Amino acid sequence: MTEYWLISAPGDKTCQQTWETLNNLTSRQHTLSVNYKFAIPDLKVGTLDQLVGLSDDLGKLDSYVESVTRKVSNYLGEVLEDQRDKLAENLLANGSDLASYLTRFQWDIAKYPIKQSLRNISDIISKQVSQIDSDLKTKSAPYNSLKTSLQSIERKQTGSLLTRNVADLVKKDHFILDSEYLTTVLVVVPKVNFGDWNAKYEKLTEMVVPRSRDRKSVV
């Protein structure tokens, strides 16, 4: 998997000079990396006090955005199931694959106006991510419910006899019907314990009909 680093380098006289110096040292001379510009417009920085007050909130927002992003990725992986290897093809940002989105990043001025303060922009991002999280919960609920139901059906069909539906394992003639004195009891016995069960079942309680057991083997 390709690893991406977001680097902020000390400035020269111009941003272009900084870019050329960094690119020359890391890419052309030493082949340490392939570099791309991550264009960020000039934002309203505000005062030092405002930046200090915002720094803690930005750390929390960063963790929250990462949490929701991972949640979306994990959920999409679950939905793809056997095609999970195609997860990267289906994870898109603004219609582009993640690698293209990062290496060709463009600031969306319509969504995040650069004339707004950093506090307002962070609030916009927080609200949008919160809406994504809420939409994911709403849309995933029916899927999770259906998945749980399917798993329950599978357990009843292929799981232990303690949870399986035995309707396809026993027949009507296995039961004594319309009797005032007799009733049929279904008992699940592990194969390794069958000998012990067969030797003792007649004495487990009163009124057991001797030699009445009928064995039904299940794989």
C-alpha positions in Angstrom: 0.0 0.0 0.0 1.3 3.4 -0.9 2.0 5.8 2.0 1.3 9.5 1.7 3.0 12.2 3.9 1.6 15.7 4.1 4.6 18.0 4.6 4.7 21.7 5.4 8.2 23.0 4.6 9.8 26.3 5.8 9.2 29.0 3.2 11.7 30.6 0.9 10.9 33.9 -0.8 8.1 32.2 -2.8 6.2 29.0 -2.5 7.5 27.8 -5.8 11.2 28.1 -4.6 10.3 26.0 -1.6 8.7 23.4 -3.8 11.7 23.2 -6.2 14.1 22.9 -3.3 12.2 20.1 -1.7 11.5 18.3 -4.9 15.2 18.5 -5.9 16.4 17.0 -2.6 13.9 14.3 -2.2 12.9 13.3 -5.7 15.6 14.1 -8.2 18.8 13.6 -6.2 17.9 10.8 -3.8 14.7 9.2 -5.2 13.2 9.2 -1.8 9.7 10.1 -2.9 7.4 11.2 -5.6 6.1 14.7 -4.7 2.8 16.4 -5.4 1.6 19.9 -4.5 -1.2 20.0 -2.0 -2.7 23.4 -2.8 -4.2 25.2 0.2 -5.4 28.8 -0.4 -4.5 31.7 1.9 -7.0 31.4 4.8 -8.0 33.9 7.5 -5.6 32.9 10.2 -6.7 35.4 12.8 -4.8 36.2 16.0 -2.4 34.0 17.9 -5.0 33.6 20.7 -7.6 32.4 18.2 -5.2 29.9 16.8 -4.3 28.6 20.3 -8.0 28.3 21.2 -8.7 26.5 18.0 -5.7 24.0 18.1 -7.3 21.7 20.7 -10.6 21.6 18.8 -8.9 20.8 15.6 -7.2 17.8 17.2 -10.6 16.5 18.3 -12.1 17.2 14.9 -9.2 15.4 13.2 -9.8 12.3 15.4 -13.5 12.4 14.8 -13.1 12.7 11.0 -10.7 9.8 11.0 -13.1 7.7 13.1 -16.0 8.3 10.7 -13.9 7.7 7.6 -12.7 4.4 9.0 -16.3 3.5 9.9 -17.4 4.2 6.3 -14.5 2.1 4.9 -15.2 -0.8 7.2 -18.9 -0.8 6.5 -18.3 -0.8 2.7 -15.9 -3.7 3.2 -18.7 -5.6 5.0 -21.2 -4.9 2.2 -18.8 -6.1 -0.5 -18.3 -9.4 1.4 -16.6 -11.8 -1.0 -15.5 -8.9 -3.2 -13.7 -7.1 -0.4 -10.5 -7.1 -2.5 -12.3 -4.4 -4.7 -12.6 -2.1 -1.7 -10.1 0.4 -3.1 -12.0 0.6 -6.4 -15.2 1.6 -4.5 -13.8 4.0 -2.0 -14.1 7.3 -3.8 -13.7 11.0 -2.8 -15.7 13.4 -5.0 -15.9 10.7 -7.7 -12.2 10.1 -7.8 -10.1 7.3 -6.3 -8.3 8.3 -3.1 -4.8 8.4 -4.7 -6.0 10.8 -7.4 -7.9 12.9 -4.9 -4.9 13.4 -2.8 -2.3 14.0 -5.5 -4.6 16.4 -7.4 -6.3 18.1 -4.4 -8.2 21.3 -5.0 -9.8 23.4 -2.3 -13.6 23.5 -2.7 -14.2 27.2 -2.2 -18.0 26.8 -2.6 -18.1 24.5 0.4 -15.4 26.1 2.5 -15.3 29.8 1.7 -11.8 31.2 2.3 -13.2 34.5 3.5 -14.6 32.6 6.5 -12.6 32.3 9.7 -10.8 29.0 10.5 -13.3 28.5 13.4 -16.3 28.7 10.9 -14.6 26.4 8.4 -13.9 23.8 11.1 -17.5 24.0 12.2 -18.6 23.4 8.6 -16.4 20.4 8.4 -17.7 19.1 11.7 -21.3 19.4 10.7 -20.8 17.7 7.4 -18.9 14.8 8.9 -21.6 14.5 11.6 -24.2 14.3 8.9 -22.3 11.5 7.1 -22.1 9.6 10.4 -25.8 10.0 10.9 -26.6 8.9 7.3 -24.4 5.9 7.7 -26.3 4.8 10.8 -29.6 5.3 9.1 -28.7 3.4 5.9 -26.8 0.6 7.7 -29.7 -0.2 10.1 -31.8 -2.2 7.5 -28.7 -4.0 6.2 -27.6 -5.0 9.7 -31.1 -6.2 10.5 -31.3 -8.3 7.3 -27.8 -9.7 7.9 -28.7 -10.7 11.5 -31.9 -12.4 10.2 -29.9 -14.3 7.5 -27.3 -15.4 10.1 -30.1 -16.7 12.3 -31.7 -18.7 9.5 -28.2 -20.1 8.6 -27.7 -21.2 12.2 -31.0 -22.9 12.3 -30.2 -24.8 9.1 -26.6 -25.6 9.6 -25.7 -25.0 13.2 -26.0 -27.1 16.3 -29.2 -29.1 16.9 -29.7 -26.9 19.9 -30.5 -24.0 17.6 -31.4 -25.7 14.3 -34.9 -26.2 13.0 -35.4 -30.0 13.2 -38.5 -30.0 11.0 -36.4 -31.4 8.1 -34.8 -34.1 10.3 -37.8 -35.8 11.8 -41.0 -37.0 10.3 -44.6 -37.4 11.5 -44.1 -41.2 12.0 -41.4 -40.5 14.6 -44.1 -39.2 16.9 -46.8 -40.9 18.9 -49.9 -38.8 18.1 -53.4 -38.7 19.6 -52.4 -40.7 22.7 -53.8 -39.9 26.1 -50.9 -41.5 28.0 -47.9 -41.3 25.8 -45.8 -38.4 24.4 -42.7 -38.2 22.3 -39.6 -36.3 23.6 -36.8 -35.2 21.3 -33.4 -35.4 22.9 -30.1 -34.1 21.4 -27.2 -36.4 22.4 -23.6 -36.0 21.2 -22.4 -39.1 19.4 -19.6 -39.7 21.9 -22.2 -39.9 24.7 -24.7 -42.1 22.9 -23.6 -45.3 24.5 -24.0 -43.8 28.0 -27.4 -42.4 27.0 -28.7 -45.6 25.6 -27.8 -47.5 28.7 -29.4 -45.1 31.1 -32.3 -43.3 29.4 -34.9 -45.8 30.6 -34.0 -45.0 34.3 -33.7 -41.2 34.0 -37.3 -40.7 35.2 -40.4 -42.7 35.8 -42.8 -43.9 33.2 -40.3 -44.2 30.4 -41.3 -46.9 27.9 -38.5 -49.5 27.7 -36.6 -49.8 24.4 -38.7 -46.9 23.0 -35.8 -44.8 21.8 -35.5 -44.2 18.0 -32.1 -43.1 16.9 -31.8 -40.4 14.2 -28.2 -39.7 13.3 -27.3 -36.2 12.0 -24.0 -35.2 10.5 
